[in-house]
């Protein structure tokens, strides 16, 4: 092992030195040097994997006690990693309890079905949150991973929830609820809901931010299940005993369902949908008249003066007979949620929220619907929660500490052999004194052979 590590180390130093010695622009040097560094690390990983296999083979007593006998040796395994392809040989063992197993793969935490390492898989899914499968494969793995593989990794992923350390008390809590409109394969339309929770909007410099925001998104869940999940996550973070909760949204049925899960919560009609409806009533008027009616409609809604609002609606219908249906539809929408509009006049805290459309745009739409694309339901069920949480892990992730091997002695021996090999590398001072007498390391012999 000492000589193998020394050979890899010397090859790396020699190749990097030659790259730099060729001169040229830093852009070329750093690209070639990075490739060599990755190749060096991949070769060290291969050496470690084969050392683990060798130590397991050497521990005959441990294998007999565990009930493993050699079935076949030298089976090749290729795994795509962040460093490139790693190839190593390992032994196939027959189990006394029945079946067969590659113990080296088990030690290294590599599932028999996976050809892509967990580190690379995580990077692919993280990249796929912001770009197409093709671009994710090209960006992370230099095109060595197909778009189908990236899609498969997305479908295996799950959102990793941020678990708060303490349950805090806050006076106000705002919940935005809206949905992204997506296209399914086959051309059918569908919706992906998003719930955003934050403690209000604060200003930093010239920009406004939602304080301590987190998002929840699940495709295919019923409204009750989605709001139950939201309530669970919120209660894990906050003590709601004395908290005023504001639910912002467009008033859709699934949004209203949230009021049933948060006792005493106040509904606030999202400003985007309120403004859209008012503009829908005044469209077609000249600019000056439009501004006047816009102002009067807003004032009537702010104080819940429905009589005056109806009079304005009638006047608009008389002036724009060709738009009567649109005017009445928008007027009916605003009247239905007039209490969700007037609350902003009665309670100033209700105004310190209502960012549903920007949240949907930044969290979901930028990936799911901003460009022409179609999605499968299977992918949406995995990708939507990942986009909302911002963190990803894998369902079938194996924690080796939960599955201790009876062959841990062999693994410890492999680790010790690898550390010994690394410790055998000479220090900078020793490299400059290779001609001196004393213990000669593996790297010194190699360096001398090039002298």
N, C-alpha and C positions, 0 to 999 in steps of 0.2 A: 504493500500500500504506500509506503514511503516513496518508493521509486515512481509509482504511478503519479502521485501528487506532484513530485518534483518534475516529472516530464511535462505534465500539463502546465505547471507554473512556468517552466523555462520556455515552452512553446508560446505561451501567451506573451511573455516579456519580449521574446525574439520577434514575434509578428508585429506587436505594437511598435517596437523600436524601428522596424523596417518601414512601417506605414508612415511614421513621423519623419524618418530620414528621407523619404521621397519628397517631402516638402509639399508646398501647395497651400490652398486655401483651407482655413479651419473647417469650413463646411464639409469638405471631403474627408479631412482627417478624422473629425469627430464621428462621422457616419461609419467609416471603416473601423475605427477603434471600438465603437459600440458593438459592431458585429462580432469583433474578436472577443470582447469581454463577455458577451452572451454565450458565444461558443465555448469559451473557457469554463464558465459556470455550468453549462449543460454537460460538459465532459466530466466535471467533478461530481455532478449529480448521478451520472451513469456509474462512475466509480463507486460511489457510496452505495447505490442500489445493489451492485454486484458484490460488494463487501458484505452487505447484510445477508444476501443469499448464501455466500460462502460460510459465514459464521453459523447460520442456521443448519447448513449441511454438516459442519464440523461438530455441532452439539448433538451427537448421536443419543446420548443419555436423555437429554431433555426432550428430543423428538420421540423417543420410545415411551417416555412417561406421558407425553401428550397424545400418543396414539397416531403418529405420522410416520409413514415409510415412503421412501423415494419411489416415484413412479416413472419420472422422466426428467432429464436434465437439459439445460441450455435452451429452453423455449424463449424466443425473442419477444420483447414487449416494446412497443413504440407508443410514446405519449407526447402529444403536443403541449408545450408549456409556454410561459411568457418568455423563456430563454430560447425557444425553438424546439425542435424535436429531440427528445431524450430516448435513447435506445439502450436496453440492457437485457442480459440473459437471466432467467430465473428457473427454479426447480419446481416441478409439479409433484405434489405429494398426495398420497392416498390416505384417507382418514379411516381409523379403526371403526369409527361410528358410522361409516358409509359416506361415499362421495369423495370428491377430490378438491384440492385447493392450492393456489399459489401463495405460500406463506409470506413471501417477500412483498407481494402486492398488498397483502393484509397489513403488514407492518408499515408500509409506506402510505396506507390509506387510499389506495387506488382501486376503485371499483372495477370489477371484471368487464363491465359493459362500457366503461368510459374510455375514450381515446383522447380526451382533452382534460388537462389537469384542472383542479378546482380554482387555482389562482387565475388561469387563463379564462376559465368559464365565467368567473365573476367579472373580470375585465370586459369580456365580450358583452355581457348583459348590461353593465354600466354604460358602455358605449352605445348599445342599442336603445338606451333610453333617449338618446339625443340624435341619433342618425339611423339610416337604413341598415338592414342586415349586411348588405354588401360593403357599405362604408365601414361598418363596425369591424368586420373581418379584415378589411384592408388596413384600418387604422391600428388595430391591436396586434394582429398576427401577420402583417405584411402580405395579406392575400392568401395565406396558407390554410385558412379556415373558410369553408363554404358558407353561403347564406343560409342553407338548410341547417347547418350545424349551429349557427347563431340562433336561429329560430327555435331549434330544439332546446338550447340552453335557456332561452327566455321562458319556454314552457315548463322547464324544470325548476325555475326559480320561485322564490317566495319573498314577500316584503319582510324586511327586518324592522321590527317595531322598536322605537326608542323608548326604553323603560326609564321613567323618572325616578330619581333617588328619593324625593320627598313629595308629599301631597300638600300643595300650597292652597292658601286662601286668597282670592282676588275679589274685588268689589264688582267688577263687570266682566262678562265673557261674551264674545261675539261669535256666532256660528253662521258662516255663509254656506248656502246649499244651491248648487246649480249642476248642469250637466253639459258634457261635450257631445256633439252630434257627429257620429262616425258612420262610415259605410262598411257593411259586411260583405263578405265574398258572395257574389251573385247579385250585388247591386242594392240589396235591402238596406234600409236605414235603421240605425239603432242609437241608443244613448248610453253614455258612461257617466254615472253620477259622481260628484265630488263634494265632500264636506270639508270645509276649512274652519279651524278653530283658532282663535287668537284673543289677546287681551286688550284689543283696541289698536288704533293707529297712532303712531308717534312720528314726529318729524326729526330727521337727522340731516342737518344742513338744509339743502333745498329739496330733499326727497322725503317721501313719507313711506313708512314701513309698518307692517303688521307685527305687533309685539308677540314674540314667542309663538309664532304660527306653526301648526302642524296640520297635515291633510290626511283624509281617509277616502279611499275609492275602492269600490268592489263592483265588478261587472256581473250581472246576472242574479244578484241578491234581491230579495223582496225589500220594500221600504222598511218594514218592521225590523228585519234582520240587520239592515244597514244602520238604522238609528240605534238599535240595541248595541251594535259594535261601537258606534260613536259614543254612546253613553258610557260604555265600559272603559274606553280609552280616556275619556274626559275625567271620569271619577278616579282613575288611576293617577291622574295628575293634579286634580283640584278637589278641595273640600267645598262642595256647593251649598253648604248650609246657609250662608248669607250672601250668595252671589246672584246678581241680576243678569239674566241670560237673554240675549237678543238673537233671534233667528232671522237672518236676512235671506231673501230669495224672491223668486218671481210669483210665488203663490201656487205653484203646481201642487197636485195632490200629494206627491211623495214628500214635498217640502213641508206642507201642512202637517203631515204625519209626525214630523219631528216635534211639534208642539205637544203631542200626546206623551212623548217620552221625557220631556223636560217640564216638569210641573212649574207653572208660574212664568214660563218663558213668554217673551213679547215678540210678536211677528212684526218685521219691518220690511216693507216693500223695497226691493232693490232699486237704487236710483237709476240704473241703466234701463230697467223695464218701465219705470215710471216715466222717465224722459222720452222713451221710445213711444209710449202710448199717447203722451201729450202731443208730441210731434206728429203722430198719426192723425190726431184730430185737427190740427191746424195746417196740415199740408195742403198746398194749393192756394193759400192766401198770399197777398203781396207781403214783402218783408216787414213793413211797418205794422200792418194789421196782424201779421203772424206773431210778432213780438208782443203786441198788446194783448191778444187773446191768450197767448202762452202765460203771460204774467197773471191775468185774471183767473185762469184755470188753476194755476198753482196756489194762488191765495185762497180760492174757494175750497180746494182740497185740504189745505193746511189747517183750516178751522172747521172742516167738515160741514161747510155750508152747501148741502146737497141741492137745496132749492135754487140757489144762484148758479150752481154748476149745471143743473138741468136747463136753466134759461140760456146759458152760454152754449150748451149743446144744441138746443133748438135753433139758435141764431146761426150757428155754423152749418147746420143741415140746410137752412134756408139759403144761405149764401153759396153753399157748395152742394147742390142737389145730386151731382154726379158722384159724390163721395159719401152719401148718406150711410151706406152700410158700414164702411170703414170707421166713420165717425162714431156711430152708435156702438160698434164692437169695442172700440178703445175706451169710450165713455163708460160702458158697462164694466170693463176690466178695472178701471180706476175706482169706480164706485164700490165694487166688490171688496177692494182692499183699501178703502179710504182710511180706516183706522191704522193701517200699517204705514200710511203716509203722514197723517196728522201727528203720530207719536213723535216724529222728529221735531215738531214745534213744542210739544209738551215736555219732552225729555231730551235734553241736549246729548246725553250719553248715547242715545240711539243713533245719533249722527256720526259717532266715532267708529263707524264700521260700514259694512256693505261693499265688499270688494270681490263679489262672486265672479263677475266676468273676467277681471284680470287674473284671478286665481285659476279659473278654468283654462284661460288662454296660455298661461305660463306653465301650468302643471300637466295638463292633458292635451289640449288642442295643438300645441306646438309640435307634438310628436304624432298624435293620432289622426288629426284632420286638417292640418294647415296645408298639406299638399295632397294631390289626388292619390289615394291609396285605399285598399280594402283589407279588412281584418277578419280573422276567424274568431269565433267565440272563445275557443280554447286559449288563444293567445291573449285576448283581451282580459280574460279572467286572471291571468298571471301578470301581464304587463301593467294594467291599471293600478293595482296596489303598489307595485314597485315604483311607478312614477310618482304616486302620492307620498310614499314613505321616503323615497330618495335613497334607501339602502336595500341591499339584496343579499340573500343567502340561498342555500339549497336545502330542499326537503330531505334528501337522502344523505345529507352530510354525516359522515361517520366520525364520532369522537372516540379515538382509540383508548382514551383513559377509561371509557365506560366498557370497553371490551378488552381487558388485560389478557395478553398472550402468555401461555405457559412457557413460551420460548423467550421470555424477556432477557434471560441470561445471554442468549445469542445476540440479541439486539444491542445490549450493553457492550458486548465484545466488539461489535462492528463500530459502534460510536467511539470506543477507546482506540481502536486501530486507526480510525480516520483522524482523530485528534493527534495521535502519535505521528502520523504521516505529515500532518500540517506543522507540528512542532519541530519536525526534522529539517524544515527549510532554514537556510542560513540567514543570519542577520546581515544588514548592509555592510558592517565591518568585516564579517566573515567572508563575504563575497569578494571583498577587496584583498583578502589574504589567503586565497585558495592555495597558494604555493607553500604555505606554512604546514608544518607537521601537525598531527593530531587527528581526531576523529573526522572521517570524511563522510559527509552526508550524500544522499542520492543525488541531490541537485548539484553538489560539487563535482561528482563524477561526470555528470552530464556536461556541466560547464567546461570541465577539463577536456572532455572529448572534442569540444569545439575549438579548443585553444590551438 
